[in-house]
Structure formats: structure tokens, C-alpha cells
Amino acid sequence: GLLLLTNDKAITQKLLEPRFAHPRTYWVQVEGQVTDEAIKKLQQGVNITIDGRQYITKRASARILNPAPEAGERNPPIRFRKSIPETWIELTLTEGRNRQVRRMTAAVGYPTLRLIRAAIGKVGIDGINSGEYKNLTMEDMALLMGR
């Protein structure tokens, strides 16, 4: 998934400070056939446990990805069960709690099998293959900083 490396303190603050609430988009492969009801719950916010305390997540954007994204093979491979279907969903959050995506999908009954960060703001992994990298352009930086 997408990983940004920087030594620019302004960018780091903008990306990590919760008050900026920048969107992060994830592609999530879950176990089972996801229902519309589960998608609605993810969109409205779900109750999860963080550090032993109950927390209701903020509203999120959620949708089923059909067709599934071209994610390549995972090494080591995830567990595979012939009799249990799997679904890919796209989930966009504006907060970043510890293991939040995994906890959210589990809270609606669908354990996460695979998690890929597809975008931070409007900067995404489109056109970049696994193991590749690219230097961000000034245009990319403007998108990242929300300008």
C-alpha cells in the first residue's frame, strides 16, 4: 500500500495531526459476502474498543469494490477457504486510531484478511506497482496538502 516518506515537518504535522482530518483510503479484503447493512454501519460509524475503552468511529465513506482491485499476490498468502467468499471494500477515514480499519470491519461481522492503503488525500497508488516508488511532483504535494 501507499507509504509516504518525508523529512518535511510541515507535511508530517499536516498528515499526522488529527485536527486536519485528511482522508485516507483503504482497500480492505474481508471474509464473507458484505451486506448493504454492514456498509451503512461503516458509513455511520461503529463502536470499537481501543485501549480498553469504547469508541464510536466518525462517519466514513464505504463501498463494495466490484471488480476487486488489482492488488497482486500477497506473500505470505492469506488464508483461503473455498466455502467462504471474500469481498473487497473501499473505506475512507478521516481519523486514524490504532488498527481502526480491522476493528471496524470486525465490528460489523467481517474480519479483515488484507489491508492496502490506496490513497492519502488525493495522492494514490494508481499506476505504481508493488515494490515501486515515485518522487512526488509539486502538483502531488499540492494535492497532498489540500491546496
Steps between C-alpha positions, in 0.01 A plus 500: 500500500587865492780615725625857504853579611593859581727708716276807459358585842207698357384203294548263792292723728228541238476123448522389862315774691138386560356853471581504126281190443642422157343200324679166476360238266547127554418196295393230741457133415262347752370153566140450391249662267456856632142624529361845429411520870865452598607771253243741651632427851856572388381826343320611817773402744537186708580428861852357545729447797830688518727468804215335692259788436197513275533740208252589227678564171426808292295472185690338215458442132451129425412304189542153357770482233374308203712399321765443764811719473809365329699448816747234392588194701569525871809335644438310720156420358192569709289213622274362231172321558314368198164502676524858634479787252705814536416860416710808433376829638633853474499688828595867535565632850588844634643367824767245574464298818714194570388212273178689436413352160543144627292576808227666294457211257501250787235708681261456207574128474766481229859429609771670296716265294706763318540875533652736244528878541395622156516876552579781737289796402502510121841333467454132421671185383349506151768411247754387760570127524586320822860566598528808280528860612467845354614843605208734553466794264406851616150422372490185716617703800226757444241218489644348814489829689144565384573803284 
